[in-house]
Amino acid sequence: MSDVIQAIVISDTHIGCKLGLCPPGDIPLDEGGFYRQSALQAKVWSWWENDFWSQWVPTVVRRAPFAVVVNGDLTDGRHHNTTTQISQNLSDQRKIAHQVFDPIVDKCKGRFYVIRGTEAHTGQSGENEETLAQELGAIPNETGNYARWDMWLRIKDRLAHITHHIGITGSMHYETTALMKEYAEACAEAGRTGHDIPDVVLRAHRHRHAEIKIPTHHGDGICCTSPGWQLLTPFVWRGAGRNTSPQFGGLLWRVGDEESYTRHFVKSIERTPEVVL
């Protein structure tokens, strides 16, 4: 049995977007140009590199071995006729993604997995994410795909189901409704087909963290969504997220001797400055 009893899960980095995760320095582009991160991207990068990976992760994993699962939308792609990309050349986006993720693959000693995200960002059938996952050295699934649609992750006697999508809502009052529905449906489907029910259901896509817990025969059954690493885009400003601050972070799933639990790292950008008359 493996000695790895924990996984760090992140999602929605949207690398290649001027509002997504971006490392510092001159970012080389095709044809010899460069891009430099904005002030807000620099702030988010500090959370990513210093607060999350250098401080929070070593603390919560207790300096023991861990896996990393990236739950979709690593890069921003070309989508919805938007003009917010650093470059719409996908090779540029992959090069930036290597700067971001190569050190992470080293941190987890190659225990690195990629889940496919939204086709608008990752290409039809996740083709762009498949290419990037292979380049990064992600562990392939049973069919040889380096980016998979979902993942049943077994740690000791506990089971997690990880995939990118989940329903969204236009009201914060119902933010956990889809989570409860997702967990209940996962348990019902497992019972109907004679499989083990998941102890943990992990989703992404919303760029916001939320969590529900209900009692099961294994203790708490958990369903949660991971925050993203992207600032508010024009699509969010005109949608349900216009009243919210973007969230940044990730989560730990750990299986101990008696319980399975999650821990969360979540940061939020300040509101836009007040205009005083």
VEXDRENTI-256452 format. One record per residue (C-alpha): residue number from 1; x, y, z. Coordinates in Angstrom, 2 decimals, padded with zeros to 5 digits, m for minus. Each point is the difference from the previous one (the first is absolute). Layout:
! VEXDRENTI-256452
+-----+---------+---------+---------+
|   k |       u |       v |       w |
+-----+---------+---------+---------+
| NUM |       X |       Y |       Z |
...
+-----+---------+---------+---------+
//
This chain:
! VEXDRENTI-256452
+-----+---------+---------+---------+
|   k |       u |       v |       w |
+-----+---------+---------+---------+
|   1 |  000.00 |  000.00 |  000.00 |
|   2 |  001.24 |  003.49 | m000.85 |
|   3 |  001.18 |  002.25 |  002.83 |
|   4 | m001.73 |  002.99 | m001.66 |
|   5 | m003.14 |  000.86 |  001.98 |
|   6 | m000.77 |  003.49 | m001.32 |
|   7 | m000.55 |  002.08 | m003.09 |
|   8 |  000.08 |  003.71 | m000.77 |
|   9 | m002.73 |  001.01 | m002.45 |
|  10 |  000.02 |  003.25 | m001.97 |
|  11 | m001.90 |  001.15 | m003.07 |
|  12 | m000.82 |  002.79 | m002.44 |
|  13 |  003.39 |  001.69 | m000.38 |
|  14 | m000.99 |  001.30 | m003.47 |
|  15 |  003.62 |  000.58 | m000.99 |
|  16 |  000.29 |  002.15 | m003.10 |
|  17 | m002.70 |  002.42 |  001.11 |
|  18 |  000.96 |  003.50 |  001.12 |
|  19 | m002.21 | m000.69 |  003.02 |
|  20 |  001.34 | m003.51 |  000.62 |
|  21 |  003.02 | m001.35 |  001.85 |
|  22 |  003.24 |  001.42 | m001.40 |
|  23 |  003.62 | m000.25 |  001.24 |
|  24 |  002.20 |  003.10 |  000.36 |
|  25 |  002.64 |  001.29 | m002.42 |
|  26 | m000.05 |  000.36 | m003.77 |
|  27 | m002.30 | m002.69 | m001.41 |
|  28 |  001.28 | m000.80 | m003.52 |
|  29 | m002.57 | m000.15 | m002.78 |
|  30 |  000.07 | m001.32 | m003.53 |
|  31 |  001.74 |  002.38 | m002.45 |
|  32 |  002.26 |  001.41 |  002.73 |
|  33 | m002.30 |  002.15 |  002.10 |
|  34 | m000.50 | m000.08 |  003.77 |
|  35 | m002.76 |  000.29 |  002.59 |
|  36 |  000.30 |  001.13 |  003.61 |
|  37 | m002.50 | m000.80 |  002.75 |
|  38 | m002.32 |  002.73 |  001.24 |
|  39 |  000.06 |  001.28 |  003.57 |
|  40 | m002.95 | m002.21 |  000.93 |
|  41 |  001.59 | m003.01 | m001.70 |
|  42 |  003.13 |  000.68 |  002.07 |
|  43 | m002.09 | m000.07 |  003.18 |
|  44 | m001.67 | m003.26 | m001.00 |
|  45 |  003.38 | m001.48 | m000.95 |
|  46 |  001.34 |  000.85 |  003.46 |
|  47 | m002.90 | m001.93 |  001.53 |
|  48 |  000.69 | m002.94 | m002.35 |
|  49 |  003.75 | m000.23 |  000.50 |
|  50 |  000.57 |  001.34 |  003.51 |
|  51 | m003.21 | m000.48 |  002.00 |
|  52 | m001.37 | m003.17 | m001.59 |
|  53 |  002.88 | m002.16 | m001.24 |
|  54 |  002.80 |  001.21 |  002.29 |
|  55 | m001.95 |  000.36 |  003.26 |
|  56 | m003.49 | m001.52 |  000.05 |
|  57 |  000.67 | m003.22 | m001.92 |
|  58 |  003.11 | m001.07 |  002.00 |
|  59 | m001.93 |  000.68 |  003.21 |
|  60 | m003.16 | m001.97 | m000.83 |
|  61 |  001.79 | m002.95 | m001.62 |
|  62 |  002.27 | m000.14 |  003.07 |
|  63 |  002.98 | m000.26 | m002.34 |
|  64 | m001.15 | m003.50 | m001.01 |
|  65 | m000.41 | m001.26 | m003.60 |
|  66 | m003.03 |  001.28 | m001.91 |
|  67 | m001.60 | m000.10 | m003.44 |
|  68 | m001.21 |  003.00 | m001.99 |
|  69 | m003.21 | m000.02 | m002.03 |
|  70 | m000.73 |  002.94 | m002.33 |
|  71 | m003.75 | m000.09 | m000.50 |
|  72 | m000.37 |  001.65 | m003.39 |
|  73 |  000.49 |  003.23 | m001.92 |
|  74 |  003.78 |  000.24 |  000.30 |
|  75 |  000.14 |  002.43 | m002.94 |
|  76 | m002.51 |  002.54 | m001.29 |
|  77 |  000.00 | m001.04 | m003.65 |
|  78 | m001.86 |  001.93 | m002.71 |
|  79 | m003.63 |  000.47 |  000.95 |
|  80 | m003.17 |  002.09 | m000.39 |
|  81 |  001.69 |  002.64 | m002.22 |
|  82 |  001.63 |  001.40 |  003.13 |
|  83 |  002.88 |  002.49 | m000.14 |
|  84 |  001.48 | m000.72 |  003.44 |
|  85 |  002.69 | m002.52 | m001.01 |
|  86 |  003.71 |  000.77 |  000.36 |
|  87 |  000.30 | m001.84 | m003.29 |
|  88 | m002.48 | m002.06 | m001.99 |
|  89 |  002.90 | m002.11 | m001.24 |
|  90 | m000.47 | m003.20 |  001.99 |
|  91 |  003.71 | m000.79 | m000.09 |
|  92 |  000.59 |  003.26 |  001.92 |
|  93 | m002.54 | m001.06 |  002.60 |
|  94 |  001.62 | m003.43 |  000.39 |
|  95 |  003.44 |  001.59 |  000.47 |
|  96 | m001.34 |  002.15 |  002.83 |
|  97 | m001.71 | m003.05 |  001.48 |
|  98 |  003.36 | m001.78 |  000.13 |
|  99 |  001.47 |  002.88 |  002.00 |
| 100 | m002.88 | m000.34 |  002.45 |
| 101 | m000.33 | m003.77 |  000.29 |
| 102 |  003.47 | m001.48 | m000.54 |
| 103 |  001.00 |  000.97 |  003.58 |
| 104 | m003.25 | m001.51 |  001.33 |
| 105 |  000.70 | m003.33 | m001.71 |
| 106 |  003.37 |  000.03 |  001.78 |
| 107 | m001.58 |  000.84 |  003.37 |
| 108 | m002.30 | m003.04 | m000.13 |
| 109 |  002.77 | m002.26 | m001.37 |
| 110 | m001.95 | m000.67 | m003.20 |
| 111 | m003.24 | m001.05 |  001.71 |
| 112 | m001.79 |  002.39 | m002.32 |
| 113 | m003.45 | m000.49 | m001.55 |
| 114 | m002.05 |  002.16 | m002.39 |
| 115 | m003.78 |  000.06 | m000.40 |
| 116 | m001.51 |  001.45 | m003.17 |
| 117 | m001.95 |  003.23 |  000.38 |
| 118 | m002.35 |  002.01 | m002.19 |
| 119 |  000.31 | m000.50 | m003.76 |
| 120 | m000.17 |  003.75 | m000.61 |
| 121 |  003.33 |  000.29 |  001.80 |
| 122 |  001.61 | m003.38 | m000.62 |
| 123 | m001.04 | m000.78 | m003.59 |
| 124 | m002.44 | m002.55 | m001.35 |
| 125 |  000.08 | m003.12 |  002.17 |
| 126 |  002.72 |  001.64 |  002.07 |
| 127 |  002.58 | m000.38 | m002.77 |
| 128 |  002.14 |  002.97 |  001.11 |
| 129 |  000.00 | m001.13 |  003.61 |
| 130 |  000.99 | m003.52 | m001.12 |
| 131 |  003.04 |  001.41 | m001.81 |
| 132 |  001.04 |  002.15 |  002.95 |
| 133 | m000.53 | m002.81 |  002.53 |
| 134 |  002.24 | m002.30 | m002.03 |
| 135 |  002.70 |  002.66 | m000.23 |
| 136 | m000.17 |  000.56 |  003.77 |
| 137 |  000.37 | m003.71 |  000.68 |
| 138 | m003.44 | m000.58 |  001.53 |
| 139 | m000.72 | m003.61 |  000.96 |
| 140 | m002.25 | m001.51 | m002.72 |
| 141 | m003.20 | m001.95 |  000.59 |
| 142 | m000.73 | m003.58 | m001.02 |
| 143 | m000.55 |  000.98 | m003.66 |
| 144 |  003.23 |  001.98 | m000.23 |
| 145 | m001.56 |  003.47 |  000.20 |
| 146 |  002.08 |  002.51 |  001.95 |
| 147 | m003.01 |  002.26 |  000.65 |
| 148 | m003.05 | m001.93 |  001.13 |
| 149 | m003.67 |  000.90 |  000.28 |
| 150 | m000.29 | m001.16 |  003.59 |
| 151 |  001.96 | m001.81 |  002.68 |
| 152 | m000.99 | m002.50 |  002.67 |
| 153 |  002.75 |  000.51 |  002.56 |
| 154 |  000.39 | m002.72 |  002.62 |
| 155 |  002.05 |  000.77 |  003.13 |
| 156 |  000.01 | m002.83 |  002.53 |
| 157 | m003.68 | m000.92 |  000.55 |
| 158 | m001.41 |  003.34 | m001.21 |
| 159 | m001.11 |  001.03 | m003.47 |
| 160 | m000.24 |  003.38 | m001.73 |
| 161 | m001.58 |  000.86 | m003.34 |
| 162 |  001.59 |  002.95 | m001.80 |
| 163 | m001.28 |  001.67 | m003.16 |
| 164 | m000.15 |  003.62 | m001.14 |
| 165 | m003.61 |  000.98 | m000.58 |
| 166 | m002.84 |  000.69 |  002.42 |
| 167 | m003.16 |  002.05 | m000.20 |
| 168 |  000.16 |  003.70 |  000.77 |
| 169 | m002.52 |  002.44 |  001.41 |
| 170 | m000.92 |  003.63 | m000.43 |
| 171 | m000.55 |  000.44 |  003.74 |
| 172 |  002.34 | m000.46 |  002.95 |
| 173 | m003.00 | m001.28 |  001.99 |
| 174 |  000.12 | m003.21 | m002.07 |
| 175 |  003.77 | m000.34 | m000.29 |
| 176 |  000.05 | m003.37 |  001.78 |
| 177 | m003.12 | m001.43 | m001.66 |
| 178 |  001.91 | m001.51 | m002.92 |
| 179 |  002.57 | m001.47 |  002.40 |
| 180 | m002.65 | m001.86 |  001.98 |
| 181 | m001.59 | m001.18 | m003.23 |
| 182 |  003.36 | m001.11 | m001.38 |
| 183 |  000.84 | m002.07 |  003.06 |
| 184 | m003.47 | m001.54 |  000.26 |
| 185 |  000.01 | m000.97 | m003.68 |
| 186 |  003.51 | m001.48 |  000.28 |
| 187 | m001.15 | m002.17 |  002.92 |
| 188 | m003.22 | m001.03 | m001.74 |
| 189 |  001.84 | m000.98 | m003.19 |
| 190 |  002.58 | m001.97 |  001.96 |
| 191 | m002.71 | m001.87 |  001.88 |
| 192 | m001.97 | m000.67 | m003.18 |
| 193 |  003.02 | m001.49 | m001.76 |
| 194 |  001.50 | m001.83 |  002.96 |
| 195 |  003.13 |  002.16 |  000.42 |
| 196 |  001.47 |  001.62 |  003.10 |
| 197 | m001.45 |  003.41 |  000.72 |
| 198 |  002.54 |  002.85 | m000.07 |
| 199 |  001.10 |  001.41 |  003.33 |
| 200 |  000.99 |  003.25 | m001.69 |
| 201 | m001.29 |  001.67 | m003.19 |
| 202 |  002.30 |  002.72 | m001.33 |
| 203 | m001.08 |  002.45 | m002.68 |
| 204 |  001.28 |  003.28 | m001.52 |
| 205 | m001.24 |  002.30 | m002.82 |
| 206 | m001.68 |  002.60 |  002.25 |
| 207 |  003.24 |  001.75 |  001.10 |
| 208 | m001.53 |  000.10 |  003.49 |
| 209 |  000.38 | m002.24 |  003.03 |
| 210 | m002.98 | m001.54 |  001.74 |
| 211 | m000.41 | m003.22 |  001.98 |
| 212 | m002.72 | m002.20 |  001.45 |
| 213 |  000.35 | m002.91 |  002.43 |
| 214 | m002.49 | m002.73 |  000.86 |
| 215 |  000.40 | m003.05 |  002.24 |
| 216 |  000.75 | m003.37 | m001.63 |
| 217 |  001.18 | m003.41 |  001.21 |
| 218 |  003.57 |  001.31 | m000.48 |
| 219 | m000.50 |  003.22 |  001.91 |
| 220 | m000.49 |  003.22 | m001.95 |
| 221 | m000.96 | m000.23 | m003.65 |
| 222 |  001.39 |  003.12 | m001.64 |
| 223 | m000.69 |  001.89 | m003.21 |
| 224 |  001.96 |  003.18 | m000.71 |
| 225 |  001.09 |  002.27 | m002.79 |
| 226 |  003.48 |  001.45 | m000.35 |
| 227 |  000.62 |  003.70 | m000.58 |
| 228 |  001.80 |  001.03 | m003.19 |
| 229 |  002.97 |  002.19 | m000.84 |
| 230 | m001.63 |  002.53 | m002.34 |
| 231 | m001.11 |  003.58 |  000.58 |
| 232 | m003.46 |  001.13 | m001.06 |
| 233 | m000.41 | m000.13 | m003.77 |
| 234 | m002.48 |  002.00 | m002.11 |
| 235 | m002.27 | m003.05 | m000.03 |
| 236 | m000.15 | m000.04 |  003.81 |
| 237 | m000.68 |  003.73 |  000.29 |
| 238 | m003.21 | m000.41 | m001.97 |
| 239 | m001.03 | m003.22 |  001.75 |
| 240 | m000.78 | m001.36 |  003.45 |
| 241 |  003.53 |  000.69 |  001.28 |
| 242 | m000.21 |  003.78 | m000.37 |
| 243 | m000.73 |  000.44 |  003.72 |
| 244 |  002.77 | m002.33 |  001.16 |
| 245 |  003.74 |  000.25 |  000.44 |
| 246 |  001.99 | m002.63 | m001.91 |
| 247 |  001.44 | m002.79 |  002.13 |
| 248 |  003.43 | m001.58 | m000.31 |
| 249 |  001.36 | m003.14 |  001.58 |
| 250 | m000.16 | m003.76 |  000.22 |
| 251 | m000.75 | m002.87 |  002.35 |
| 252 |  001.49 | m002.99 |  001.75 |
| 253 | m001.70 | m003.38 |  000.24 |
| 254 |  001.65 | m002.17 |  002.64 |
| 255 | m000.86 | m003.47 |  001.31 |
| 256 |  001.04 | m000.68 |  003.58 |
| 257 | m000.35 | m003.07 |  002.18 |
| 258 | m003.52 |  000.91 |  001.10 |
| 259 | m001.36 |  002.59 | m002.41 |
| 260 |  000.18 |  001.57 | m003.43 |
| 261 | m000.03 |  003.78 | m000.10 |
| 262 |  000.59 |  003.07 | m002.15 |
| 263 |  001.78 |  003.25 |  000.73 |
| 264 | m000.26 |  003.13 | m002.12 |
| 265 |  002.15 |  002.98 | m000.93 |
| 266 | m002.10 |  002.93 | m001.26 |
| 267 |  001.01 |  003.59 | m000.74 |
| 268 | m002.10 |  002.83 | m001.42 |
| 269 |  000.92 |  003.20 | m001.81 |
| 270 | m001.15 |  003.25 |  001.59 |
| 271 | m002.99 |  001.82 | m001.45 |
| 272 |  000.66 |  002.71 | m002.54 |
| 273 |  000.90 |  003.31 |  001.74 |
| 274 | m002.74 |  002.32 |  001.14 |
| 275 | m000.63 |  003.21 | m001.95 |
| 276 | m000.39 |  002.88 |  002.46 |
| 277 | m001.79 |  003.17 | m001.10 |
+-----+---------+---------+---------+
//
